[in-house]
Structure formats: structure tokens, C-alpha cells
């Protein structure tokens, strides 16, 4: 019997990364194409097929591919559609899973990128063996995937788990992408960290290494570099961010009582700068019955392959989740 492989595809607003993955989570091949080159989705899929076809041939042809997993913004697992994704050039409702299946001739499963990361973590990473955990992705935005009783929570329409868009500070900071005020993503994302740093600089008079940079060019990397050099304001940005994230995580913990909350994404490179205040404020805002029970840990997925692994893990889940 031939070894079976999964194709993992992660569609971002700028680039699409893809690879072929075996059952152990080893990525045998990886590649990328632009997500913005083709305004017609059919042309995009043609380029994707052309880029993947040589690698599929190398591992034994299409008969060796069990299926294709896709992570994408606003991806709906139930319908296999991308629906009104604001940062993709294809507008409206795109029946992507069907189009991919028709082109490649194997089953395809689609979900949003954070849900794919959660499935990948459960299959290959820190959540291996866990049946209840929450995955929080801290990058340009804040994504999430909620696993309960061993199953990803999709909700009745496929869009459950948008914890990044829950309101954590009523009438708080405006989120320009959604028009909402005070959402978690407005504060706990890399974008939020940069905005907090600018607000602190406006409100305070003391010297700061952050003032050595053009105001509009301050980003989360600069805040991190200054914090590591001991800058007071930069460190207070992380304390403030951790306090808000910790409060939000406490709410999420009391909702589903997970074994762990797993943090993933570029923001986790700040290490204890973000982890310590987050853990402190999570515990402080929990009822006693939940305190000191939930692990708060970083993802174990290799960042370079995480998007591919997360998407490919959907393939091994196709039968169990589709039997909803």
C-alpha cells in the first residue's frame, strides 16, 4: 500500500504557502505563489496546480495524496467556501474547496487560518493528546481556534471562535477593519502593541528609546528591541498588553475550561515580556475553581512550517469532523 501524504495550503492576503506533509508532520516539499497576481480564482488555482504538480509526481502521483487542507481568511469548513474575506482580492463567496477538488481530483477541506493552526497543534504540536484547549494566534491580528471534547468548535454556520473580535474594553480603541471599538485584536496584536506604544509616547514626557524612531514607523519589533534594552515605556507596553490579553483569556477559560491555552505567532517572540503579565492577569481574573489549572504555553509548531502543517492536518481530520 502506498504511503499517503497530505497537501497543506495556507492562503494569506499577500502570499500563498503550500507543501506536502507526511503522517509524522514532516514537510517534504514547500513552495509559495502570490495571492494577488490573479483576479480570477480559476487562474490562481491553475498556477497553484502547476506549482504543486511536480512535487506530487515526486511523491508517487495523485494516488499518494489523501487530500488537500486549506487555511484561509473567512474559510467556512462546512461549506468549503471563503466568504467575504476583506484582505483577499477575490470578493464575495468563493467555493474554493470544490474548485480545488475539481482541479486536483482529491478531497479538499477548508477552514480559517487560526482553526487550521489549532488542528495542526493537536496533530503535531503542544496540544498532542489534548481534547480541550484554546489556540490563540498573535500576529498582525488575533485569531483563535477552540477545541472541546477533541473537536474544533465551528458553530452552526462554520464561523465560531472569533475571540479576537470579542469586546474587551467597551467603547475602547477603534478597529479600522471592522469598525468595532475595544476588541481584543485592537490591543493584543502586533498592530495593537505599536498603537499602544504611540499612545504612551503621546501621554508621557519622559525619555524613551522609542523616541529615536520616526513616530509612524514604530512597530512591534521596535517595541520589543527597546524593551530588551530596558526601556521603561516599551516594557510598560507589554505589561499593558499582557493585562488585557490575560483578562480576555480568563473569560475564555471560564467559557470552555480548557487544559491549556496555547499562544502562537510573531508576538510570542517577546517571550516572558508578554507571557508573565498575561499569566498573572489571567489567574487574577479567574474564579478560584479555575485558578492554577490551565497551562499557558507557547506553540511547539515550527514557525516556518506551521501554516502548512496546520492546513495539512485538516486532511487527517476530514472523516471525523465531516461526520458532524
C-alpha positions as CSV (number, residue, x, y, z in Angstrom):
1,X,0.0,0.0,0.0
2,X,1.4,3.4,-1.0
3,X,2.4,5.9,1.7
4,X,-0.3,8.6,1.9
5,X,0.6,12.3,2.1
6,X,-1.4,15.5,2.7
7,X,-1.1,18.8,0.8
8,X,-1.3,21.8,3.1
9,X,-2.1,25.2,1.6
10,X,-2.2,28.5,3.6
11,X,-3.7,31.5,1.8
12,X,-2.7,34.9,3.1
13,X,-3.5,38.3,1.8
14,X,-0.2,38.6,0.0
15,X,1.2,35.1,-0.5
16,X,0.1,31.5,-0.5
17,X,2.4,28.9,1.0
18,X,2.0,25.2,0.4
19,X,3.7,21.9,1.0
20,X,3.4,18.1,1.1
21,X,3.4,16.6,4.6
22,X,3.6,13.0,5.8
23,X,1.7,11.5,8.8
24,X,4.5,12.4,11.2
25,X,4.3,16.1,10.3
26,X,7.5,16.2,8.2
27,X,7.3,18.7,5.4
28,X,8.8,17.0,2.3
29,X,8.3,20.0,-0.1
30,X,7.3,23.6,0.3
31,X,6.7,26.5,-2.1
32,X,4.8,29.7,-2.5
33,X,2.9,31.8,-5.0
34,X,1.4,35.2,-4.9
35,X,-2.2,35.5,-3.7
36,X,-2.7,38.8,-5.5
37,X,-1.5,38.0,-9.1
38,X,-4.8,36.7,-10.4
39,X,-8.1,38.4,-10.1
40,X,-9.9,35.3,-11.4
41,X,-9.8,32.5,-8.8
42,X,-9.6,29.9,-11.6
43,X,-6.3,31.4,-12.9
44,X,-5.0,31.3,-9.3
45,X,-5.9,27.6,-9.0
46,X,-4.2,26.9,-12.3
47,X,-1.0,28.4,-11.1
48,X,-1.3,26.6,-7.8
49,X,-1.7,23.3,-9.6
50,X,1.3,24.0,-11.9
51,X,3.4,24.8,-8.8
52,X,2.4,21.6,-6.9
53,X,2.2,19.1,-9.7
54,X,6.0,18.3,-9.9
55,X,6.1,17.7,-6.2
56,X,3.0,15.5,-6.3
57,X,4.6,13.5,-9.1
58,X,7.8,13.1,-7.0
59,X,6.0,11.5,-4.0
60,X,4.2,9.0,-6.2
61,X,1.5,10.9,-8.1
62,X,-2.0,12.0,-7.1
63,X,-2.9,8.4,-5.8
64,X,-0.4,9.1,-3.0
65,X,-2.3,12.3,-1.9
66,X,-5.0,11.6,0.7
67,X,-6.4,15.1,0.4
68,X,-5.7,18.8,0.5
69,X,-6.2,21.0,3.5
70,X,-6.6,24.8,3.1
71,X,-6.4,27.5,5.7
72,X,-7.7,30.9,4.6
73,X,-9.3,34.1,6.0
74,X,-13.1,33.6,6.4
75,X,-12.8,30.0,5.4
76,X,-16.0,28.0,6.2
77,X,-15.4,24.3,7.0
78,X,-18.9,23.2,6.4
79,X,-19.5,24.8,3.0
80,X,-15.8,24.8,1.8
81,X,-16.2,28.5,0.9
82,X,-14.3,31.6,1.5
83,X,-16.9,34.3,2.4
84,X,-16.3,38.0,2.0
85,X,-12.6,37.9,3.1
86,X,-11.6,41.6,3.4
87,X,-7.9,41.1,2.7
88,X,-8.2,38.8,-0.4
89,X,-8.7,40.1,-3.9
90,X,-11.5,37.6,-4.7
91,X,-14.7,39.1,-3.4
92,X,-18.0,37.6,-2.3
93,X,-18.4,33.8,-1.8
94,X,-15.7,31.6,-3.4
95,X,-16.4,27.8,-3.5
96,X,-12.7,27.1,-3.0
97,X,-12.8,23.5,-1.7
98,X,-14.9,22.4,-4.7
99,X,-12.7,24.2,-7.2
100,X,-9.6,22.6,-5.7
101,X,-11.2,19.2,-5.6
102,X,-12.2,19.5,-9.2
103,X,-8.8,20.6,-10.3
104,X,-6.7,18.1,-8.3
105,X,-9.1,15.2,-8.2
106,X,-8.8,14.6,-4.4
107,X,-10.9,15.7,-1.4
108,X,-10.3,19.2,-0.1
109,X,-11.1,20.6,3.3
110,X,-11.1,24.4,4.2
111,X,-11.2,26.3,7.4
112,X,-9.9,29.7,8.6
113,X,-6.2,30.0,9.3
114,X,-6.5,30.1,13.1
115,X,-8.7,26.9,13.2
116,X,-6.1,25.2,10.9
117,X,-3.4,26.2,13.4
118,X,-5.4,24.6,16.2
119,X,-5.8,21.3,14.3
120,X,-2.1,21.4,13.5
121,X,-1.2,21.9,17.1
122,X,-3.4,19.0,18.1
123,X,-1.9,16.7,15.5
124,X,1.7,17.7,15.6
125,X,2.4,20.2,18.4
126,X,2.0,21.1,22.1
127,X,-1.7,20.0,22.1
128,X,-0.9,16.4,21.1
129,X,-3.1,14.2,23.2
130,X,-5.2,17.1,24.5
131,X,-9.0,17.1,24.0
132,X,-9.7,20.6,25.4
133,X,-7.6,23.6,24.5
134,X,-7.7,27.1,23.0
135,X,-5.3,28.2,20.4
136,X,-4.6,32.0,20.2
137,X,-2.6,33.3,17.2
138,X,-0.9,36.6,18.0
139,X,0.3,38.2,14.8
140,X,-0.9,41.2,12.8
141,X,-4.3,40.3,14.1
142,X,-5.6,37.9,16.8
143,X,-7.0,34.6,15.7
144,X,-8.3,31.7,17.7
145,X,-9.4,28.1,17.5
146,X,-11.3,26.4,20.3
147,X,-11.1,22.6,20.7
148,X,-13.6,20.9,23.1
149,X,-14.0,17.2,23.7
150,X,-11.5,16.6,20.9
151,X,-13.4,18.6,18.3
152,X,-12.9,22.0,16.8
153,X,-15.8,24.3,17.6
154,X,-17.2,25.6,14.3
155,X,-20.7,26.6,15.4
156,X,-23.9,26.2,13.4
157,X,-22.6,28.3,10.5
158,X,-18.9,27.5,10.5
159,X,-17.6,30.8,11.9
160,X,-17.4,30.1,15.7
161,X,-14.3,31.1,17.6
162,X,-13.6,34.7,16.6
163,X,-12.2,35.5,20.1
164,X,-10.0,38.3,18.7
165,X,-13.1,40.3,17.8
166,X,-14.8,40.0,21.2
167,X,-15.1,43.3,23.0
168,X,-12.7,43.5,25.9
169,X,-12.8,47.3,26.6
170,X,-16.2,48.8,26.0
171,X,-16.0,51.9,23.7
172,X,-12.3,51.3,23.5
173,X,-9.8,51.6,20.7
174,X,-11.3,51.7,17.2
175,X,-10.6,48.7,15.0
176,X,-10.3,50.2,11.5
177,X,-11.0,46.9,9.7
178,X,-14.3,46.1,11.5
179,X,-15.4,49.5,12.8
180,X,-15.8,47.9,16.3
181,X,-14.4,49.6,19.4
182,X,-12.4,47.8,22.1
183,X,-11.9,44.4,20.5
184,X,-9.1,42.2,21.8
185,X,-7.4,42.4,18.4
186,X,-7.1,46.2,18.8
187,X,-4.8,45.7,21.8
188,X,-3.2,42.2,21.8
189,X,-2.0,42.1,18.1
190,X,1.3,43.3,16.8
191,X,-0.6,46.2,15.4
192,X,-2.1,46.9,18.8
193,X,1.3,46.9,20.5
194,X,2.6,49.5,18.1
195,X,-0.6,51.6,18.7
196,X,-0.2,51.3,22.4
197,X,3.5,52.4,22.2
198,X,2.4,55.5,20.3
199,X,-0.4,56.3,22.8
200,X,2.1,56.0,25.7
201,X,4.6,58.3,23.9
202,X,1.8,60.9,23.4
203,X,0.7,60.7,27.1
204,X,4.1,60.7,28.7
205,X,7.0,63.2,28.8
206,X,10.0,61.0,29.9
207,X,12.8,59.9,27.7
208,X,12.4,56.7,25.8
209,X,14.4,54.8,23.2
210,X,11.2,54.7,21.2
211,X,11.6,58.4,20.6
212,X,14.6,57.7,18.5
213,X,12.4,56.2,15.8
214,X,10.0,58.0,13.4
215,X,6.6,58.0,15.1
216,X,4.8,56.4,12.2
217,X,7.4,53.7,11.8
218,X,7.2,52.3,15.3
219,X,6.2,48.6,15.1
220,X,6.1,45.7,17.4
221,X,9.7,44.7,16.6
222,X,11.0,48.1,17.6
223,X,9.0,48.0,20.8
224,X,10.5,44.6,21.5
225,X,14.1,45.7,20.8
226,X,13.6,48.8,23.1
227,X,12.1,46.6,25.8
228,X,15.0,44.2,25.7
229,X,17.3,47.2,26.2
230,X,15.4,48.0,29.4
231,X,13.3,50.9,28.1
232,X,10.6,51.7,30.7
233,X,7.8,52.7,28.3
234,X,8.4,49.8,26.0
235,X,8.3,47.4,28.9
236,X,5.1,49.0,30.1
237,X,3.6,48.5,26.7
238,X,4.0,44.7,27.2
239,X,2.6,44.9,30.8
240,X,-0.5,46.7,29.5
241,X,-0.9,44.3,26.6
242,X,-0.5,41.3,28.9
243,X,-3.1,42.7,31.3
244,X,-5.7,43.0,28.5
245,X,-4.8,39.6,27.0
246,X,-4.8,37.9,30.4
247,X,-8.3,39.3,31.2
248,X,-9.6,38.1,27.8
249,X,-8.1,34.6,28.4
250,X,-9.7,34.4,31.8
251,X,-13.1,35.0,30.1
252,X,-12.3,32.3,27.5
253,X,-11.1,29.8,30.2
254,X,-14.4,30.2,32.2
255,X,-16.3,29.5,29.0
256,X,-14.7,26.2,28.0
257,X,-12.4,25.1,30.9
258,X,-9.5,24.1,28.6
259,X,-6.5,22.1,29.7
260,X,-4.3,24.7,28.1
261,X,-4.2,28.0,26.2
262,X,-1.6,27.8,23.5
263,X,-0.1,31.0,22.1
264,X,1.3,31.1,18.6
265,X,2.6,33.8,16.2
266,X,5.1,36.5,15.9
267,X,4.2,38.2,19.1
268,X,5.3,35.1,21.1
269,X,8.9,36.0,20.2
270,X,8.7,38.5,23.1
271,X,8.8,35.5,25.4
272,X,8.3,36.4,29.1
273,X,7.8,40.0,28.3
274,X,4.3,39.0,27.1
275,X,3.9,35.7,28.9
276,X,4.4,36.8,32.5
277,X,1.9,39.7,32.6
278,X,-0.6,37.6,30.6
279,X,-0.4,34.7,33.0
280,X,-0.6,37.0,36.1
281,X,-3.7,38.7,34.8
282,X,-5.4,35.6,33.6
283,X,-5.1,34.0,37.0
284,X,-6.2,37.2,38.8
285,X,-9.4,37.3,36.8
286,X,-10.4,33.7,37.2
287,X,-12.8,32.2,39.7
288,X,-11.0,30.1,42.3
289,X,-12.3,26.8,40.8
290,X,-10.4,27.6,37.5
291,X,-7.2,29.1,39.0
292,X,-3.8,27.3,38.6
293,X,-5.4,24.6,36.5
294,X,-4.8,25.9,32.9
295,X,-1.4,25.7,31.2
296,X,-0.5,28.9,29.3
297,X,2.2,27.8,26.9
298,X,3.8,28.6,23.5
299,X,3.2,26.6,20.4
300,X,5.6,23.8,19.5
301,X,5.0,24.0,15.8
302,X,8.0,25.2,13.7
303,X,7.0,28.7,12.7
304,X,8.4,28.3,9.1
305,X,6.1,25.2,8.5
306,X,3.3,26.0,10.9
307,X,0.8,27.3,8.3
308,X,1.4,24.3,6.0
309,X,1.2,21.8,8.9
310,X,-2.0,23.3,10.2
311,X,-3.7,23.2,6.9
312,X,-2.4,19.7,6.1
313,X,-3.7,18.4,9.4
314,X,-7.2,19.1,8.2
315,X,-6.8,16.2,5.8
316,X,-6.4,13.6,8.5
317,X,-9.5,15.2,10.2
318,X,-11.7,15.1,7.1
319,X,-13.6,11.9,8.1
320,X,-14.1,12.6,11.8
321,X,-15.1,16.2,11.5
322,X,-17.3,15.8,8.4
323,X,-19.3,13.2,10.3
324,X,-20.7,16.1,12.5
